[in-house]
Amino acid sequence: MSFSVRRIRGEATAELRSFLRKPAAVFFTFVFPAILVALFAAVVGAGGGFFEEPQGYYLPGYLAFVILLTPLSRLSSTVARGRDHRRFEKLATTPLTRIEWLTAHVLVNGVLIVGASVLIAGLLITVGGASLTVSFADVPVVILGVVLGVAAFCGVGALIGAAVSSEDGAIAVSNGVGFPMLFLADTFVAPETLGVGAPVVEVLPLTYFSRAVRGATFTGEPTAGALVILAVFAVLLFGLGAYFLPWQD
């Protein structure tokens, strides 16, 4: 079956309208991360403890909050709910394919999260006083990192939703997967500070998002290697997520 932009656009439009009708979803995508930035900026500004780096060091952590947790919770709950309501059985009778369905949801989440990321970066600079070394050449690197991260974690969210028996259970598992990864993947605290072994850190896709964004915006370190590995994770996890959708072919 051919890949249809029209079908993707139709599913994406429906998903975006669904998002805008849910105040809680809008709050946790845009408002809650803004509150987190303001609070965390105050903690970092006070210094001491784990948080002794300059404000700009923590940008990957702030962005990781929405890039990781938003797709995980949204896709896992959407897939679990769709399975319980037999929506995928109905979709299987239409020309829409599972890859097109997941692509549409990646696009919607990507647009929303790029917007949230711009808001977070702006707040970090204006409220937190962060000094970011971002050139025009670095902007595509950050955007690409966001898009690849969204694709990877939409795939993980789809896998969780397909594997867990209920919508509430899917959200619980998403949080159980997401929150440990948020702090273990070289985001807010360096792995050696937490005493986390290298093998654990290196198998987390969020690690490579953090390194790419930090290299582009703060340290100036090369980003190509991290982006390539993140792209491999994105293709693999997206493919697995699409394959295991509870579609009825």
Sequence and secondary structure as in RCSB ss.txt:
>XXXX:A:sequence
MSFSVRRIRGEATAELRSFLRKPAAVFFTFVFPAILVALFAAVVGAGGGFFEEPQGYYLPGYLAFVILLTPLSRL
SSTVARGRDHRRFEKLATTPLTRIEWLTAHVLVNGVLIVGASVLIAGLLITVGGASLTVSFADVPVVILGVVLGV
AAFCGVGALIGAAVSSEDGAIAVSNGVGFPMLFLADTFVAPETLGVGAPVVEVLPLTYFSRAVRGATFTGEPTAG
ALVILAVFAVLLFGLGAYFLPWQD
>XXXX:A:secstr
    HHHHHHHHHHHHHHHHT HHHHIIIIIHHHHHHHHHHHHHHH  TT  S GGGGHHHHHHHHHHHHHHHHH
HHHHHHHHHTTHHHHHTTSS  HHHHHHHHHHHHHHHHHHHHHHHHHHHHHTS       TTTHHHHHHHHHHHH
HHHHHHHHHHHHHSSSHHHHHHHHHHHHHHHHHHSSSSS HHHHT  HHHHHT HHHHHHHHHHIIIII    HH
HHHHHHHHHHHHHHHHHHTS    
